[in-house]
Amino acid sequence: MNPSKQAWKGYALTLLAASCWATGGLTAKYLDLAPGVMTAARSLVAGLVLGVILILANREAFCLKEPRRDIPFILFFGVAAQSGMQFTYLMSISLNAIGVAILLEYLAPVFSLLFALVFFRQRPKLMALVGIAVAIVGCALVVGVADPSGICVSLPGFVWGIASAFFFSLYTVLGERVKHRFSSATLIFYGMIITAVTWITIMGPSRVAAPFLRLETMLPILAVGVLSTLLPFGAFLMALRYIPPVNAGITATIEPVLAAIGGAVLFAEALTGGFIIGGILILAAIAIIQISDAWSQ
């Protein structure tokens, strides 16, 4: 199969993934559960469903080749990266308009550049630095700095939004660094299970179980766990068979656009001029950073 002739499949799968992620954010906003409870519940559903799939189709994904080396990393990845990414994202959604929350999270490539510079001694290209500058200007417009009458973002909302970008970047960088040691299914499964156990311990089993006992919350949580977690991750990974990661990453930036439109329709969240211009700048910055290969050795 010639990937270039099948590119439309890659873009279609990426758009499917972005749509599912946006729908998951809107559903979380609608349910309005405590972020810790929602993190535990969706991770538990996703982890258990993926576990059943792996038992039936790929039991080798459960195996760790070097347990003494792999277990500490898996625990750190699950507790710090996977758990931190989901919790901060849901906290940001609870405090911000859905479009603002996702745009702030999409600043993750900026943190990836900083990780590369500080920890991996990689020098960023000029084009990537331009992308950072554009992203900062876009962020300022999104949170309403240029127009005090525009979208009002509280300090806690802004902090949690930036934290979600940081942990999303950490998740991406760690996953990239160990892609030859673990399959994507292995990382996602253990990450989800560890996240679920972490937040069940923090929130308490009875509090996490409560939403599953009510039909009006159980069905949306099941949908988020499967349709907004497993499905988009799988679709995005399949998309990479047909199109380059840069193309897929840029295409996925349709997510905050869909989420902002959904937030305006479902929750009457304002779409001001500053928000729209800032959002365009942030998405442009992401494209600039990815196209520039992000950094040079």
C-alpha positions in Angstrom: 0.0 0.0 0.0 1.4 3.4 -1.0 0.9 5.8 2.0 0.8 8.8 -0.3 -2.2 7.4 -2.1 -3.9 6.7 1.2 -3.3 10.1 2.8 -7.0 10.9 2.9 -7.4 8.0 5.4 -4.8 9.6 7.7 -6.5 13.0 7.6 -9.9 11.4 8.2 -8.7 9.4 11.1 -7.0 12.5 12.6 -10.2 14.5 12.2 -12.1 11.7 13.9 -9.6 11.7 16.8 -9.8 15.5 17.2 -13.6 15.4 17.1 -13.7 12.7 19.8 -11.3 14.6 22.0 -13.4 17.8 21.7 -16.6 15.8 22.5 -14.9 14.4 25.6 -14.1 17.9 26.9 -17.7 19.1 26.2 -19.1 16.0 28.0 -16.8 16.6 31.0 -18.0 20.2 31.2 -21.6 19.1 31.0 -21.2 16.4 33.8 -19.5 18.9 36.1 -18.1 16.2 38.3 -15.1 16.8 40.6 -12.0 16.6 38.3 -10.4 13.9 40.5 -13.6 11.7 40.3 -13.8 12.2 36.5 -10.1 11.4 36.1 -10.5 8.2 38.1 -13.7 7.2 36.4 -12.7 7.7 32.7 -9.3 6.2 33.3 -10.8 3.1 34.9 -13.2 2.6 32.0 -10.5 3.1 29.4 -8.1 0.9 31.2 -10.5 -2.0 31.7 -11.8 -1.9 28.2 -8.3 -1.8 26.7 -7.3 -4.6 29.0 -10.0 -6.8 27.7 -9.0 -5.9 24.1 -5.4 -6.8 24.8 -6.3 -10.1 26.5 -8.2 -11.1 23.3 -5.8 -9.7 20.7 -2.3 -8.9 22.1 -1.4 -10.4 25.5 2.3 -9.6 24.9 1.4 -5.9 25.5 1.2 -6.7 29.2 4.8 -7.9 29.4 7.6 -5.7 30.6 11.0 -6.9 29.2 13.1 -5.4 32.0 10.9 -5.1 35.1 13.5 -3.6 37.4 14.1 -0.8 34.9 10.5 -0.6 33.4 8.4 -0.6 36.6 9.8 2.6 38.1 9.3 4.4 34.7 5.8 3.1 34.3 4.8 4.2 37.8 6.3 7.7 37.2 4.7 7.9 33.7 1.3 6.9 35.2 1.3 9.1 38.3 3.1 12.2 37.0 2.4 12.3 33.2 -0.9 10.4 32.5 -2.6 11.3 35.8 -1.3 14.9 35.8 -2.3 15.5 32.2 -5.9 14.3 32.8 -6.4 16.0 36.1 -5.0 19.4 35.2 -7.0 19.3 31.9 -10.3 18.6 33.7 -9.5 21.3 36.4 -8.9 23.8 33.6 -12.2 22.9 31.9 -14.0 23.3 35.2 -12.6 26.8 35.7 -12.4 28.1 32.1 -14.5 28.2 28.9 -14.0 25.0 27.1 -12.3 26.7 24.1 -9.9 28.6 26.4 -9.0 25.5 28.3 -8.1 23.5 25.2 -6.2 26.4 23.6 -4.1 26.7 26.8 -3.4 23.0 26.8 -2.3 23.3 23.1 0.6 25.4 24.3 2.3 22.1 25.2 4.8 22.3 22.3 6.3 25.4 23.9 7.0 23.3 27.0 8.4 20.5 24.8 10.9 23.0 23.4 11.9 24.0 26.9 12.3 20.4 28.0 14.5 19.8 25.0 16.6 22.9 25.8 17.0 22.3 29.5 17.2 18.5 29.9 18.4 17.2 26.5 20.8 20.1 25.6 19.1 20.6 22.2 19.3 24.0 20.6 16.0 25.3 19.2 15.8 26.6 15.7 15.0 30.2 15.0 11.7 29.3 13.5 10.7 27.4 16.7 11.6 30.5 18.8 9.3 32.6 16.5 6.6 30.0 17.2 7.0 30.5 20.9 6.7 34.3 20.6 3.6 33.9 18.5 2.1 31.5 21.0 2.7 33.9 23.9 1.0 36.7 22.0 -1.9 34.4 21.1 -2.2 33.3 24.8 -2.4 36.9 25.9 -5.2 37.6 23.5 -7.1 34.4 24.4 -7.2 35.2 28.1 -8.4 38.8 27.4 -5.3 40.9 28.1 -5.8 43.1 25.1 -9.6 43.6 25.8 -10.6 43.8 29.4 -14.2 43.4 28.4 -13.4 40.1 26.6 -13.2 36.7 28.0 -12.4 36.8 31.7 -9.9 34.1 32.8 -9.3 33.9 36.5 -5.8 33.4 37.9 -6.6 29.8 39.0 -8.1 29.1 35.6 -5.0 30.4 33.9 -2.6 28.5 36.2 -4.5 25.2 35.7 -4.6 25.8 31.9 -0.8 26.3 31.8 -0.4 23.3 34.1 -2.4 21.1 31.6 0.0 22.2 28.8 3.0 21.3 31.0 1.7 17.9 31.8 0.6 17.2 28.2 4.1 18.1 27.1 5.6 15.8 29.8 3.3 13.0 28.6 4.4 13.5 25.0 8.1 13.8 25.7 8.2 10.8 28.0 6.2 8.7 25.4 8.6 9.8 22.6 11.7 8.9 24.6 10.5 5.3 25.3 8.7 4.5 22.1 11.3 1.8 21.3 10.9 0.2 24.7 7.1 0.1 25.0 4.2 -0.2 22.6 1.6 2.5 22.6 -0.9 0.0 23.9 1.4 -0.9 26.8 1.9 2.7 27.8 -1.8 3.6 27.5 -3.0 0.6 29.5 -0.6 0.9 32.4 -0.9 4.7 32.4 -4.7 4.5 32.6 -4.7 1.8 35.3 -2.2 3.7 37.5 -4.1 6.9 37.0 -7.3 5.2 38.1 -5.7 3.6 41.1 -4.1 6.9 42.1 -7.3 9.0 42.0 -9.4 6.2 43.5 -7.0 6.3 46.4 -7.1 10.1 46.7 -10.9 10.6 46.2 -12.0 7.4 47.9 -13.7 4.3 46.2 -17.2 5.3 47.2 -17.0 8.8 45.7 -15.6 7.4 42.4 -18.2 4.7 42.3 -21.1 7.1 42.9 -21.4 8.3 39.2 -21.6 4.7 38.0 -24.7 4.1 40.2 -26.7 6.8 38.3 -27.8 6.1 34.7 -27.6 9.8 33.8 -23.9 10.0 34.7 -22.8 6.3 34.1 -23.6 6.4 30.3 -21.7 9.6 29.6 -18.7 8.4 31.6 -18.7 5.1 29.7 -18.8 7.1 26.5 -16.0 9.4 27.5 -13.8 6.4 28.6 -14.3 4.6 25.3 -15.3 7.1 22.6 -13.3 10.1 23.8 -10.3 8.2 25.1 -9.6 4.8 23.5 -11.1 5.6 20.1 -9.2 8.8 19.5 -5.9 7.4 20.7 -6.4 4.4 18.4 -7.5 6.6 15.5 -4.6 8.9 15.8 -2.1 6.1 16.0 -3.6 4.6 12.8 -3.5 8.0 11.1 0.3 7.9 11.5 0.5 4.9 9.1 -0.7 7.2 6.3 0.5 10.7 7.0 3.6 12.1 8.8 3.3 13.0 12.5 3.7 16.8 11.7 0.7 16.6 9.4 -1.3 14.7 11.9 -0.4 17.1 14.7 -1.4 20.2 12.7 -4.6 18.6 11.6 -5.5 17.7 15.2 -5.6 21.4 16.0 -9.1 21.4 14.7 -10.0 20.2 18.3 -10.0 23.6 20.0 -12.0 25.0 17.1 -14.7 22.3 17.5 -14.6 22.7 21.3 -15.0 26.4 21.1 -18.0 26.1 18.7 -19.5 23.5 21.0 -19.0 25.6 24.0 -20.7 28.6 22.4 -23.7 26.4 21.3 -24.1 24.3 24.5 -22.9 26.7 27.2 -23.3 30.1 25.6 -19.6 30.8 26.0 -18.6 34.0 24.2 -16.4 34.0 21.1 -14.8 37.5 21.2 -12.5 39.0 18.6 -9.6 38.7 20.9 -10.3 35.0 21.5 -10.6 34.2 17.8 -7.4 36.1 16.8 -5.5 34.6 19.8 -6.7 31.1 19.0 -5.6 31.5 15.4 -2.2 32.7 16.6 -1.8 29.8 19.0 -2.7 27.3 16.2 -0.3 29.0 13.8 2.4 28.8 16.5 1.9 25.1 16.9 2.2 24.7 13.1 5.4 26.8 13.0 7.0 24.8 15.8 6.1 21.4 14.3 7.1 22.3 10.8 10.5 23.6 12.0 11.2 20.1 13.4 11.0 21.8 16.8 14.7 21.8 17.5 18.1 20.9 16.1 20.7 18.8 17.8 
